[in-house]
Amino acid sequence: MKKILIGLLIATAVSSCDIDRLPYTSMDEENIASNPDAMVTGTYAQLKAWSDPMHRLGEYAGDNMMIRGSSTDAFYEFISYARTPNNYRLQNFWDYGYKAIAQSSNVIKMFAEGQSTEMDNKLGECYYIRGMMYFYLCRAFGKPYYQSPETNLGVPIVNGTPDDVFNDLNLPDRSSVKDTYAQAISDLKKAEALITLDKGAAYASKGAAQAMLSRIYLYMSGTYKNPNAEYARLSLEYANKVINSGKYVLLAREQFMKYNTFRPEDNKETIFAVKRVASEFSGDDHYYGIGGMYSNIGGMGWGEMYSSAKYIDLLNETGRNDWRPDHYTIVDARAAFIEPTYSKDDKGNYSTVFRFIKQNSPAKVGDPKTLSYVQIPAIINGNTVIAREVKKVGDQEVVKEYTLATINAGQQTYSITYEDGNTYSGMIDYYISLNRAYPQFYIVKCSREGEESQLHSPVISRLGEIYLNRAEANAKLGNYGAALNDLNTIRNRSIVNGGYTSIDAASASKLIDKERQLELAYQAERSYDVFRNGDPLNRTYPGPQKQFEDIVPTDFRVTYFIPQDAINSYPGKLTQNPTSN
């Protein structure tokens, strides 16, 4: 009996309404034909394994987070930009992405349209997943769209298992970026047409297809300096479809600050998320989830990556967010997803410190410049604040006292003229426990779903992004009034009365980019957003990364290498990305 071969795996028969239980094996063609639910549900299963490396590729390469030090884990290459083709996490991203493409393609090939509303809906879900996979794969392995999409390579377009897998398995090489995007768009438009049932945010929907089309066209809309009006208009058109549908609602500020705790099906702002459930994890498995690197909650998680000083500064730009338990004040709602680990002394008290970032003197000529955190005990006496630092010089303890200059007494921000002769700004805070000299600004945006410590269903699309898509598209079309309205819809949700007063050609890119960074942090969007608009990525803040290196969007490291194992096992030619500029 003929077997359907889909990469390596196919989901066994399970209920189509249950994407929580997804074991893998192979199935006879006759069984699949009588139970298409198994195939469709199995396609969602591939997204679960895919979503973990998807997040790490997109987020770790950005500037929203830092890691406590170098790591032997394969994900460190995403942070350090030390690109190699031999990376198992990169391999997983490729493998599960193509398994989802193969499985959805085989459903599309096996079942004809028009049999029933339910079957057409299933086909539409498969078109959505396939189109989304081509886009995500192409933005990771292909250059930004504004850079010669006709000649730059995207990924292979392989829509399903060949009819004769034994004699006809010579698959095509990589298509161009332009053709890969065209395939994704074609699939997503098909999904938009076929999906008429709304089964909730854990499933593909018409709105999810429209949201993804809005994003893809935005990626195609050029840079602010050289926009492509046709694609900006299309991004705007699809953003309008999502927003005007009335199916999704921006959460109010207080609810938004708890966004991470809601299940996708209970969140009116979520358009599509890769649904995860606690039963998929056992024991310490939660350590290895996305949130486990960002925090330790209830003893679960490594807690080795923290919010970057750059991101903290953006959150504090309008006014200080004070996380101290007895001073807790959140100015920007996005700051609710950050939780510093304040520590107490032996008597159970918090220690008051002045924290700032200083520039270190290179150990020897030729060493790179670096920045580091300093936390000095501080004494507040009326309007006078003194930072008192005790250092060991040889066998002696040397005490240095600094009288701080006031920047904003109400927000307890001050400046210090330090021993190196430089003046630095900082703030009075409680001592935050260190991990390899770095204060632990835990990130919890990828944790606590349904009150599970590290449970998280990665968000693919939500309404907040769509407003920002529309703002950027309008700005690229010169519609600055409309762009300002959408930008402030998001801005005022997070910062009470924090909206911008104006926006124009000179300020649009800066303000919209900043709001996208604040709003979409820890959703695997940041690095792609920077490069697609032709901007360099700068990570000048404490951490083991190259702190004073600008990564320009034309750098060969902006794209990931095709995994070597994929090249070695590919039945046909599979061209690698360049290894230098």
C-alpha positions as CSV (number, residue, x, y, z in Angstrom):
1,M,0.0,0.0,0.0
2,K,1.4,3.4,-1.0
3,K,2.6,5.6,1.8
4,I,2.4,9.4,1.7
5,L,5.9,10.7,2.5
6,I,6.1,14.1,4.0
7,G,9.7,15.0,4.9
8,L,10.1,12.5,7.8
9,L,6.8,12.7,9.7
10,I,3.1,12.9,9.4
11,A,0.6,13.4,12.2
12,T,-1.6,10.4,13.3
13,A,-5.3,10.7,13.2
14,V,-6.6,13.0,15.9
15,S,-9.6,15.2,16.3
16,S,-9.5,18.3,14.0
17,C,-10.6,20.5,16.9
18,D,-7.8,19.3,19.2
19,I,-4.4,20.7,18.4
20,D,-3.2,20.0,21.9
21,R,-2.3,16.3,21.3
22,L,-0.2,15.7,18.2
23,P,1.9,12.5,18.1
24,Y,3.8,11.8,14.9
25,T,4.1,8.7,12.6
26,S,3.1,7.8,9.0
27,M,-0.3,7.0,7.6
28,D,-1.7,5.0,4.7
29,E,-3.1,7.1,1.9
30,E,-6.6,5.5,2.3
31,N,-6.7,6.5,6.0
32,I,-5.7,10.0,5.2
33,A,-8.3,10.4,2.5
34,S,-11.0,9.3,5.0
35,N,-9.7,11.6,7.8
36,P,-8.3,14.9,6.4
37,D,-8.5,16.3,9.9
38,A,-5.4,14.3,10.8
39,M,-3.4,15.9,8.1
40,V,-4.5,19.5,8.9
41,T,-4.0,19.0,12.6
42,G,-0.6,17.5,12.0
43,T,0.4,20.6,10.0
44,Y,-0.2,22.7,13.1
45,A,1.9,20.3,15.0
46,Q,4.9,21.2,12.9
47,L,4.5,24.9,13.9
48,K,5.1,24.0,17.6
49,A,8.6,22.7,17.0
50,W,9.2,25.4,14.4
51,S,8.2,28.3,16.6
52,D,11.0,27.9,19.1
53,P,13.9,28.4,16.7
54,M,11.8,31.0,14.8
55,H,11.7,33.1,17.9
56,R,15.4,32.8,18.6
57,L,16.5,33.7,15.1
58,G,14.4,36.8,15.0
59,E,14.8,38.1,18.6
60,Y,18.3,37.2,19.6
61,A,19.7,38.9,16.5
62,G,18.1,42.2,17.6
63,D,18.8,44.8,20.2
64,N,16.0,44.3,22.8
65,M,17.9,41.7,24.8
66,M,21.4,40.8,26.1
67,I,22.9,37.6,27.4
68,R,25.0,37.3,30.5
69,G,28.0,35.9,28.6
70,S,29.1,33.7,25.7
71,S,27.4,30.3,25.4
72,T,28.2,27.0,23.8
73,D,24.5,26.7,22.8
74,A,23.9,27.0,19.1
75,F,21.6,30.0,19.7
76,Y,24.7,32.1,20.6
77,E,25.5,32.4,16.9
78,F,22.3,34.3,16.4
79,I,23.4,36.8,19.1
80,S,27.0,37.1,18.1
81,Y,26.5,37.1,14.3
82,A,29.1,34.4,14.0
83,R,27.2,32.7,11.2
84,T,27.8,29.0,10.4
85,P,25.8,26.5,8.5
86,N,26.3,23.8,11.2
87,N,23.7,24.9,13.7
88,Y,21.1,22.5,15.0
89,R,18.6,25.2,15.9
90,L,18.9,26.7,12.4
91,Q,18.4,23.1,11.1
92,N,15.2,22.7,13.1
93,F,13.9,26.0,11.8
94,W,14.5,24.8,8.3
95,D,13.3,21.2,8.8
96,Y,10.0,22.0,10.6
97,G,9.3,24.9,8.3
98,Y,9.5,22.6,5.3
99,K,7.6,19.8,7.0
100,A,4.8,22.2,7.5
101,I,5.1,23.2,3.8
102,A,5.1,19.6,2.7
103,Q,2.2,18.5,4.9
104,S,0.0,21.4,4.0
105,S,0.9,21.0,0.3
106,N,-0.2,17.3,0.3
107,V,-3.5,18.2,1.8
108,I,-4.0,20.8,-0.9
109,K,-3.1,18.2,-3.6
110,M,-5.3,15.5,-2.2
111,F,-8.6,17.3,-1.6
112,A,-10.5,19.3,-4.1
113,E,-12.1,22.6,-3.4
114,G,-15.9,23.0,-3.3
115,Q,-16.7,19.7,-1.4
116,S,-18.0,21.6,1.7
117,T,-17.5,24.8,3.6
118,E,-15.6,22.8,6.3
119,M,-13.3,21.2,3.7
120,D,-12.6,24.5,2.0
121,N,-11.8,26.0,5.4
122,K,-9.3,23.3,6.0
123,L,-7.7,23.9,2.7
124,G,-7.5,27.6,3.4
125,E,-5.8,26.8,6.7
126,C,-3.2,24.8,4.8
127,Y,-2.7,27.6,2.3
128,Y,-2.2,30.1,5.2
129,I,0.4,27.9,6.9
130,R,2.3,27.3,3.7
131,G,2.3,30.9,2.7
132,M,3.5,32.0,6.2
133,M,6.3,29.4,6.1
134,Y,7.6,30.6,2.8
135,F,7.7,34.2,4.1
136,Y,9.4,33.4,7.4
137,L,11.9,31.2,5.7
138,C,12.6,33.8,3.1
139,R,13.1,36.6,5.5
140,A,15.7,34.5,7.4
141,F,17.6,33.1,4.5
142,G,17.0,35.8,1.9
143,K,18.2,39.4,1.8
144,P,15.7,42.3,2.6
145,Y,13.3,42.8,-0.3
146,Y,14.5,46.2,-1.3
147,Q,17.8,44.8,-2.2
148,S,17.5,43.3,-5.8
149,P,14.7,40.8,-5.1
150,E,14.8,39.6,-8.7
151,T,18.3,38.3,-8.3
152,N,18.8,37.6,-4.6
153,L,18.0,34.1,-3.6
154,G,15.0,33.2,-1.4
155,V,14.2,29.5,-0.6
156,P,13.2,26.5,-2.7
157,I,9.5,26.4,-3.7
158,V,8.6,22.7,-3.1
159,N,4.8,22.4,-2.9
160,G,4.3,18.8,-1.8
161,T,5.7,15.4,-2.2
162,P,6.4,14.3,-5.8
163,D,4.0,11.7,-7.1
164,D,6.9,9.3,-7.7
165,V,9.3,9.8,-4.7
166,F,11.6,7.1,-5.9
167,N,12.2,8.1,-9.5
168,D,11.2,11.8,-9.5
169,L,12.9,13.4,-6.5
170,N,15.1,16.0,-8.1
171,L,13.9,19.2,-6.3
172,P,14.5,22.7,-7.5
173,D,17.2,25.1,-6.3
174,R,16.3,28.3,-4.4
175,S,13.9,30.6,-6.1
176,S,14.5,34.4,-6.1
177,V,13.4,36.5,-3.1
178,K,10.7,38.0,-5.5
179,D,9.4,34.6,-6.5
180,T,9.4,33.3,-3.0
181,Y,7.4,36.3,-1.8
182,A,5.0,35.9,-4.7
183,Q,4.4,32.3,-3.7
184,A,3.7,33.3,-0.1
185,I,1.3,36.0,-1.3
186,S,-0.5,33.6,-3.7
187,D,-1.0,31.1,-0.8
188,L,-2.2,33.7,1.6
189,K,-4.7,35.2,-0.9
190,K,-6.0,31.7,-1.5
191,A,-6.4,31.3,2.3
192,E,-8.2,34.6,2.5
193,A,-10.7,33.4,-0.1
194,L,-11.3,29.9,1.3
195,I,-11.5,30.5,5.0
196,T,-14.9,31.4,6.1
197,L,-15.1,29.9,9.6
198,D,-13.5,31.5,12.6
199,K,-12.2,28.9,15.0
200,G,-10.3,31.3,17.2
201,A,-6.7,32.6,17.4
202,A,-5.1,29.2,17.7
203,Y,-6.2,28.4,14.1
204,A,-5.6,30.1,10.8
205,S,-8.4,32.5,9.8
206,K,-9.3,35.0,7.1
207,G,-8.0,37.8,9.5
208,A,-4.7,35.9,10.0
209,A,-4.2,35.7,6.2
210,Q,-4.9,39.4,5.8
211,A,-2.7,40.4,8.7
212,M,0.2,38.4,7.2
213,L,-0.4,40.0,3.8
214,S,-0.3,43.4,5.4
215,R,3.1,42.5,6.9
216,I,4.5,41.0,3.7
217,Y,3.6,44.0,1.6
218,L,5.1,46.2,4.2
219,Y,8.4,44.2,3.9
220,M,8.1,44.9,0.1
221,S,7.4,48.6,0.5
222,G,11.0,49.7,0.3
223,T,12.7,52.0,2.8
224,Y,11.6,55.4,4.0
225,K,14.1,57.1,1.8
226,N,13.1,55.1,-1.3
227,P,9.5,53.7,-0.7
228,N,7.6,51.6,-3.1
229,A,4.1,53.2,-3.2
230,E,2.4,50.2,-4.8
231,Y,3.3,47.8,-2.0
232,A,2.7,50.4,0.7
233,R,-0.8,50.8,-0.6
234,L,-1.4,47.1,-0.6
235,S,-0.1,46.9,3.0
236,L,-2.5,49.6,3.9
237,E,-5.3,47.9,2.1
238,Y,-4.9,44.6,4.1
239,A,-4.4,46.4,7.4
240,N,-7.7,48.2,6.7
241,K,-9.4,44.8,6.1
242,V,-8.2,43.5,9.5
243,I,-8.9,46.6,11.5
244,N,-12.3,47.3,9.8
245,S,-13.5,43.7,10.3
246,G,-14.2,44.4,13.9
247,K,-13.2,40.9,14.9
248,Y,-10.2,42.0,16.9
249,V,-9.9,44.6,19.7
250,L,-7.0,46.4,21.2
251,L,-6.8,45.5,24.9
252,A,-7.2,48.3,27.3
253,R,-4.0,49.4,29.0
254,E,-4.5,47.4,32.2
255,Q,-5.4,44.3,30.3
256,F,-2.6,44.8,27.9
257,M,-0.1,44.8,30.7
258,K,-1.2,41.2,31.4
259,Y,-1.1,40.2,27.7
260,N,1.3,37.3,28.3
261,T,-1.0,35.7,30.8
262,F,-4.0,35.2,28.4
263,R,-4.4,32.1,26.3
264,P,-4.7,32.9,22.6
265,E,-8.3,31.9,22.5
266,D,-9.1,34.2,25.4
267,N,-7.3,37.3,23.9
268,K,-9.3,39.6,21.7
269,E,-6.2,41.3,20.3
270,T,-4.4,38.1,19.2
271,I,-5.1,37.2,15.5
272,F,-3.0,34.1,15.3
273,A,-0.6,32.3,17.8
274,V,1.1,28.9,17.8
275,K,-0.9,27.3,20.6
276,R,1.1,25.5,23.3
277,V,-0.3,23.7,26.4
278,A,1.3,22.7,29.7
279,S,0.8,19.0,28.9
280,E,3.4,19.3,26.1
281,F,6.0,19.9,28.8
282,S,7.1,17.7,31.6
283,G,9.3,18.5,34.6
284,D,12.2,20.6,33.6
285,D,11.1,20.9,30.0
286,H,9.8,24.4,30.8
287,Y,13.4,25.4,31.3
288,Y,13.9,25.0,27.5
289,G,11.0,27.0,26.3
290,I,11.3,30.5,25.0
291,G,10.6,32.2,28.3
292,G,13.0,30.0,30.1
293,M,16.0,31.9,28.9
294,Y,14.5,35.2,29.8
295,S,13.5,34.5,33.4
296,N,13.3,32.1,36.3
297,I,9.8,31.9,37.7
298,G,8.9,29.5,40.5
299,G,12.3,27.8,40.1
300,M,11.7,27.2,36.4
301,G,13.9,28.7,33.8
302,W,17.6,29.5,33.2
303,G,17.1,33.3,33.4
304,E,20.3,34.1,31.4
305,M,19.0,36.8,29.0
306,Y,17.8,40.2,30.1
307,S,16.2,43.3,28.7
308,S,18.9,45.4,27.1
309,A,19.9,48.8,28.5
310,K,18.8,50.2,25.1
311,Y,15.3,48.9,25.5
312,I,15.1,50.0,29.1
313,D,16.1,53.5,28.1
314,L,13.3,53.5,25.4
315,L,10.8,52.5,28.1
316,N,12.0,55.3,30.4
317,E,12.2,57.9,27.7
318,T,8.8,59.5,28.5
319,G,9.1,59.0,32.2
320,R,10.8,56.6,34.6
321,N,9.2,53.2,35.1
322,D,9.9,52.3,38.7
323,W,9.8,48.6,39.4
324,R,10.7,48.8,43.1
325,P,7.9,47.0,45.0
326,D,7.2,49.9,47.3
327,H,7.5,52.5,44.5
328,Y,5.9,50.5,41.7
329,T,5.0,53.0,38.9
330,I,4.6,51.9,35.3
331,V,4.6,54.9,32.9
332,D,4.9,52.8,29.7
333,A,2.6,49.7,29.8
334,R,5.2,47.7,27.9
335,A,7.4,48.0,31.0
336,A,5.1,45.6,32.8
337,F,6.8,42.8,30.9
338,I,10.1,43.5,32.6
339,E,10.8,42.4,36.2
340,P,14.1,43.2,37.8
341,T,15.3,40.8,40.4
342,Y,15.7,43.1,43.5
343,S,17.6,41.3,46.2
344,K,17.5,41.9,50.0
345,D,20.3,42.0,52.6
346,D,20.7,39.6,55.5
347,K,18.1,41.7,57.5
348,G,15.5,41.4,54.7
349,N,15.9,44.9,53.5
350,Y,16.4,46.3,50.0
351,S,19.7,48.2,49.5
352,T,19.5,51.6,47.9
353,V,22.0,52.1,45.1
354,F,22.9,54.5,42.3
355,R,23.0,52.5,39.0
356,F,24.6,53.8,35.8
357,I,26.5,52.5,32.8
358,K,30.2,53.5,32.4
359,Q,32.7,53.1,29.6
360,N,35.6,50.8,30.5
361,S,39.2,51.5,29.6
362,P,40.6,48.9,27.2
363,A,43.0,46.5,29.0
364,K,45.5,47.0,26.2
365,V,45.8,49.0,23.0
366,G,43.6,47.5,20.3
367,D,41.1,46.0,22.6
368,P,37.5,47.1,21.8
369,K,35.7,49.6,23.9
370,T,33.1,48.2,26.3
371,L,30.3,49.4,28.6
372,S,29.4,47.9,32.0
373,Y,26.9,48.5,34.7
374,V,27.8,50.0,38.1
375,Q,25.7,49.8,41.2
376,I,27.1,52.0,44.1
377,P,25.4,52.2,47.5
378,A,23.6,55.6,47.8
379,I,22.7,57.7,50.8
380,I,19.9,60.2,50.5
381,N,19.9,63.1,53.0
382,G,17.3,65.6,52.1
383,N,18.3,67.1,48.7
384,T,21.8,65.7,48.9
385,V,22.5,62.3,47.4
386,I,25.9,60.7,48.0
387,A,27.1,57.5,46.3
388,R,29.7,55.7,48.4
389,E,31.9,53.2,46.7
390,V,34.3,50.9,48.5
391,K,37.1,49.4,46.4
392,K,39.9,47.1,47.3
393,V,43.3,48.4,46.2
394,G,46.0,45.8,47.1
395,D,45.3,44.9,50.7
396,Q,43.5,48.2,51.5
397,E,39.9,49.2,51.2
398,V,39.6,52.6,49.6
399,V,36.3,54.6,50.0
400,K,35.3,57.0,47.4
401,E,32.3,59.3,47.8
402,Y,30.5,61.1,45.0
403,T,27.9,63.9,45.4
404,L,25.4,63.4,42.7
405,A,24.0,66.2,40.5
406,T,20.3,66.3,40.2
407,I,18.7,65.6,36.8
408,N,15.1,65.0,38.0
409,A,14.6,64.7,41.7
410,G,11.0,63.5,41.4
411,Q,12.1,60.6,39.3
412,Q,15.4,60.1,41.2
413,T,17.6,60.5,38.2
414,Y,21.1,62.0,38.8
415,S,24.5,62.3,37.2
416,I,27.9,61.3,38.6
417,T,31.3,62.6,37.7
418,Y,33.1,59.3,38.1
419,E,36.7,58.5,38.9
420,D,37.6,58.2,35.2
421,G,36.7,61.8,34.8
422,N,33.6,61.1,32.7
423,T,30.1,62.2,33.7
424,Y,27.3,59.5,33.5
425,S,23.6,59.7,34.2
426,G,21.7,57.1,36.2
427,M,19.0,56.6,38.8
428,I,18.4,55.7,42.4
429,D,17.1,52.2,42.6
430,Y,17.3,49.1,44.7
431,Y,20.2,46.7,44.2
432,I,19.4,44.2,41.4
433,S,21.0,40.8,41.8
434,L,23.8,40.2,39.2
435,N,24.5,37.4,36.9
436,R,28.1,37.7,35.7
437,A,28.1,41.5,36.4
438,Y,24.8,42.1,34.7
439,P,21.6,43.2,36.6
440,Q,18.9,40.7,35.9
441,F,16.1,42.6,34.1
442,Y,13.9,39.6,33.6
443,I,11.6,39.5,30.6
444,V,8.2,37.9,31.2
445,K,6.4,38.6,28.0
446,C,7.0,35.0,26.9
447,S,6.0,33.5,30.3
448,R,3.0,32.9,32.6
449,E,0.3,32.0,30.1
450,G,-2.6,30.6,32.0
451,E,-0.5,31.0,35.2
452,E,1.9,28.4,34.1
453,S,5.4,29.6,35.0
454,Q,7.0,29.4,31.5
455,L,4.1,28.5,29.3
456,H,3.9,30.6,26.1
457,S,2.1,30.4,22.8
458,P,4.2,32.4,20.4
459,V,2.2,35.3,18.9
460,I,2.4,35.5,15.1
461,S,0.0,38.4,14.5
462,R,-1.9,40.7,16.8
463,L,-3.9,43.9,16.2
464,G,-1.3,46.2,17.7
465,E,1.1,45.3,14.9
466,I,-1.6,46.0,12.3
467,Y,-2.0,49.6,13.4
468,L,1.7,50.0,13.2
469,N,1.8,48.5,9.8
470,R,-0.8,50.9,8.6
471,A,1.0,53.8,10.2
472,E,4.2,52.9,8.3
473,A,2.4,52.3,5.1
474,N,0.7,55.7,5.3
475,A,4.0,57.4,6.2
476,K,5.6,55.9,3.1
477,L,2.7,57.2,1.1
478,G,3.1,60.7,2.6
479,N,-0.2,60.5,4.5
480,Y,1.3,61.8,7.8
481,G,-1.9,62.7,9.5
482,A,-3.3,59.2,9.1
483,A,0.1,57.7,10.2
484,L,0.1,59.9,13.3
485,N,-3.4,58.7,14.2
486,D,-2.5,55.1,14.1
487,L,0.8,55.6,15.8
488,N,-0.9,57.5,18.7
489,T,-3.5,54.8,18.9
490,I,-0.8,52.4,20.0
491,R,1.3,55.1,21.9
492,N,-1.6,56.4,24.0
493,R,-2.7,52.8,24.9
494,S,0.7,52.3,26.6
495,I,1.5,55.8,27.8
496,V,-1.3,57.9,29.1
497,N,-1.4,61.1,27.1
498,G,1.9,60.1,25.6
499,G,0.9,60.6,21.9
500,Y,3.2,62.5,19.5
501,T,2.1,66.0,18.5
502,S,3.2,65.7,14.9
503,I,5.0,63.5,12.4
504,D,6.6,64.4,9.0
505,A,9.0,63.1,6.5
506,A,12.0,63.9,8.8
507,S,10.6,62.2,11.9
508,A,8.4,59.4,10.6
509,S,11.0,56.7,10.4
510,K,12.4,57.4,13.8
511,L,9.1,57.5,15.6
512,I,7.5,54.6,13.9
513,D,10.6,52.4,14.2
514,K,10.8,53.3,17.9
515,E,7.1,52.4,18.5
516,R,7.5,49.1,16.6
517,Q,10.5,48.3,18.8
518,L,8.7,49.1,22.0
519,E,5.4,47.3,21.0
520,L,6.7,44.2,19.2
521,A,9.7,43.4,21.5
522,Y,10.2,39.7,22.2
523,Q,7.9,38.7,19.3
524,A,10.8,37.9,16.9
525,E,10.3,41.0,14.7
526,R,13.0,43.5,15.7
527,S,16.1,42.5,13.6
528,Y,14.0,42.0,10.5
529,D,12.3,45.4,11.0
530,V,15.7,47.2,11.2
531,F,17.2,45.6,8.1
532,R,14.2,45.7,5.8
533,N,14.1,49.5,6.1
534,G,17.8,49.8,5.2
535,D,19.0,50.7,8.7
536,P,22.0,49.4,10.6
537,L,21.6,47.5,13.9
538,N,23.5,49.0,16.8
539,R,23.9,47.3,20.1
540,T,25.9,49.8,22.2
541,Y,24.9,48.6,25.6
542,P,26.5,46.2,28.2
543,G,26.7,42.6,27.2
544,P,29.2,40.2,25.5
545,Q,28.1,41.3,22.0
546,K,30.3,43.6,19.9
547,Q,29.0,46.8,21.6
548,F,30.3,49.3,19.1
549,E,29.7,47.5,15.9
550,D,27.1,48.7,13.4
551,I,25.7,45.7,11.4
552,V,24.6,47.2,8.1
553,P,21.7,45.7,6.2
554,T,23.9,44.7,3.3
555,D,26.2,42.7,5.6
556,F,26.3,39.0,4.5
557,R,25.5,38.1,8.2
558,V,22.1,39.6,7.9
559,T,21.0,36.4,6.2
560,Y,21.4,33.0,7.9
561,F,23.3,30.2,6.1
562,I,21.3,27.4,4.7
563,P,21.9,24.5,7.1
564,Q,24.7,22.3,5.8
565,D,22.7,19.1,6.6
566,A,19.9,20.4,4.4
567,I,22.3,20.9,1.6
568,N,23.9,17.5,2.1
569,S,20.6,15.7,2.0
570,Y,18.8,17.7,-0.6
571,P,17.8,15.8,-3.8
572,G,19.1,18.4,-6.1
573,K,21.2,21.6,-6.0
574,L,20.7,23.8,-3.0
575,T,22.8,27.0,-3.3
576,Q,24.4,28.3,-0.1
577,N,24.4,32.0,1.0
578,P,27.7,33.9,0.5
579,T,30.3,33.7,3.2
580,S,31.5,37.3,2.9
581,N,30.4,40.7,1.6
